[in-house]
């Protein structure tokens, strides 16, 4: 499933800037959402994204009655994250194959 990031102006942060990540996954009728701070590391020709400040927050939605209801929830959530208004967030989808990983220990 897709990963999304938002880097730059975030009015709700004290400093006014920041970097956030968001991830959504559906398995049958269950939906998992993760979000949190993101650290960006650039090296050579590649960019890596890591969940910052420990583990991301996580919310598991109880199973929906049907797979179609779960799919509809996921699609509505994605539309909200890709929304046009500043309050909606304007997250950007990471390219296929890129993901936000836990930092290696």
Secondary structure, DSSP 4 states (H G I P E B T S, - for coil): --EEEEEEE-TTSSSSEEEEEEEEEEETTEEEEEEEEEEEEEETTEEEEEE-SSSPEEEEEPPPSSHHHHHHHHHHHHHHHT-SSTTT---EEPPTT--EEPPP-
